[in-house]
């Protein structure tokens, strides 16, 4: 995920550093226990720079979460499914590889997922904004995978929702 964030041409170097530090600090201390002054200090910018770019600490959090889930998540899902489906593996192998891949991904991106999980629990508005998008994208790719394995005869031809 860090690689994806760094590819973004929309952000200045200062903004990228602020985001990087905010993710690490939010993950370590939690959103509520992280003052913007600490983020600014660790990022090597003035606190006013954070407010200039993001307006509020909540907007800073949203600038981390919303682009990832709305822009990067679909791209990552497509790449993942493409990678896992390129070999003619069995459904069991697919599931095993998916679990191994996602486990490694979560381990490599532990900090940002800590932030996501913590804030999704506490912010109903954020849950309502982001969760439907995640579920829609996830369902789209999952249905594609189910259809492929149905055509191969490895999954019983029942409604996808039942699978």
C-alpha positions in Angstrom: 0.0 0.0 0.0 2.9 2.3 0.7 4.0 1.8 -2.9 0.6 2.7 -4.2 0.4 5.9 -2.1 3.8 7.0 -3.3 2.7 6.6 -6.9 0.0 9.3 -6.4 1.0 12.4 -8.3 -1.8 14.4 -6.7 0.1 15.0 -3.4 3.1 17.1 -2.6 6.1 15.5 -0.9 5.0 17.2 2.3 1.5 15.7 2.0 2.9 12.3 1.4 5.1 12.5 4.5 2.2 13.8 6.6 0.0 10.9 5.4 2.8 8.4 6.1 3.4 9.7 9.6 -0.3 10.0 10.3 -0.9 6.3 9.4 1.9 5.1 11.6 0.9 7.4 14.6 -2.8 6.7 14.3 -2.0 3.0 14.3 0.3 3.3 17.3 -1.8 5.6 19.5 -5.2 5.6 17.9 -6.9 8.5 16.1 -8.3 10.2 19.2 -5.0 10.1 21.1 -2.9 11.6 18.3 -2.5 15.3 18.3 -1.8 17.0 14.9 1.2 18.7 16.6 2.8 15.3 17.0 2.1 14.4 13.4 3.6 17.7 12.2 6.7 17.3 14.4 7.4 13.7 13.1 6.7 14.7 9.5 9.0 17.7 9.8 6.4 20.3 8.9 4.6 23.1 10.8 1.3 22.1 12.3 -0.3 24.8 10.2 0.8 22.9 7.1 -1.5 20.0 8.1 -4.5 22.4 8.5 -3.6 24.1 5.3 -3.8 20.9 3.3 -6.5 19.0 5.3 -8.4 21.6 7.3 -9.1 19.2 10.2 -7.6 16.1 11.7 -10.7 14.2 10.7 -10.2 15.3 7.1 -6.7 14.0 7.3 -8.0 10.6 8.4 -10.6 10.7 5.6 -7.9 11.6 3.1 -6.2 8.3 4.1 -9.2 6.0 4.1 -11.5 7.2 1.3 -9.0 7.2 -1.6 -7.7 3.8 -0.6 -11.1 2.2 -0.4 -12.6 3.9 -3.4 -9.7 4.1 -5.8 -7.0 1.6 -4.7 -9.1 -1.2 -3.3 -10.8 -2.0 -6.7 -7.5 -1.9 -8.5 -5.9 -4.2 -5.9 -8.8 -6.6 -6.0 -8.6 -6.9 -9.7 -4.8 -7.5 -9.6 -5.2 -10.1 -6.8 -7.9 -12.1 -8.6 -5.9 -11.9 -11.8 -2.8 -13.1 -10.1 -4.6 -16.0 -8.3 -6.6 -17.1 -11.3 -3.8 -17.0 -13.9 -2.9 -20.6 -13.2 -5.6 -23.2 -13.6 -5.7 -24.1 -9.9 -8.5 -25.9 -8.1 -11.0 -24.1 -6.0 -9.3 -25.4 -2.8 -5.9 -24.1 -4.1 -7.4 -20.8 -4.9 -8.8 -20.4 -1.4 -5.5 -21.5 0.2 -3.6 -19.0 -2.0 -6.0 -16.3 -1.3 -5.7 -16.8 2.5 -1.9 -16.9 2.3 -1.8 -13.8 0.0 -4.2 -11.7 2.2 -2.5 -12.8 5.4 0.9 -11.5 4.0 -0.8 -8.4 2.8 -2.3 -7.6 6.2 1.0 -8.3 7.8 2.8 -5.9 5.5 0.2 -3.2 5.9 -0.6 -3.7 9.6 -0.5 -0.1 10.5 -3.1 1.2 8.1 -5.4 -1.7 8.8 -5.2 -0.9 12.5 -6.3 2.6 11.8 -9.2 1.4 9.5 -10.5 -1.2 12.0 -10.3 1.2 15.0 -12.0 4.0 13.3 -14.7 1.9 11.5 -15.8 0.7 15.0 -16.1 4.2 16.4 -17.3 6.3 13.5 -20.7 5.3 12.2 -20.7 7.9 9.5 -17.4 6.5 8.1 -18.8 3.0 8.2 -21.8 4.1 6.3 -19.7 5.9 3.7 -17.1 3.2 3.1 -18.5 -0.2 3.9 -21.0 -0.4 1.0 -18.2 0.4 -1.5 -15.9 -2.4 0.0 -18.8 -4.9 -0.1 -19.8 -4.0 -3.6 -16.3 -4.3 -5.0 -15.6 -7.5 -3.0 -18.9 -9.1 -4.2 -18.2 -8.2 -7.8 -14.8 -10.1 -7.8 -16.1 -12.9 -5.7 -19.0 -13.6 -8.0 -16.5 -13.7 -11.0 -14.4 -16.3 -9.2 -17.5 -18.4 -8.3 -18.7 -18.3 -11.9 -15.3 -19.5 -13.1 -15.2 -22.5 -10.7 -18.9 -23.3 -11.5 -18.0 -23.5 -15.2 -15.1 -25.8 -14.4 -17.5 -28.0 -12.4 -15.8 -27.5 -9.1 -18.6 -25.6 -7.5 -22.2 -26.8 -7.5 -24.4 -24.7 -9.8 -26.4 -23.0 -7.1 -27.1 -19.2 -6.6 -23.9 -17.3 -6.0 -25.3 -15.9 -2.8 -25.6 -19.4 -1.4 -22.0 -20.2 -2.3 
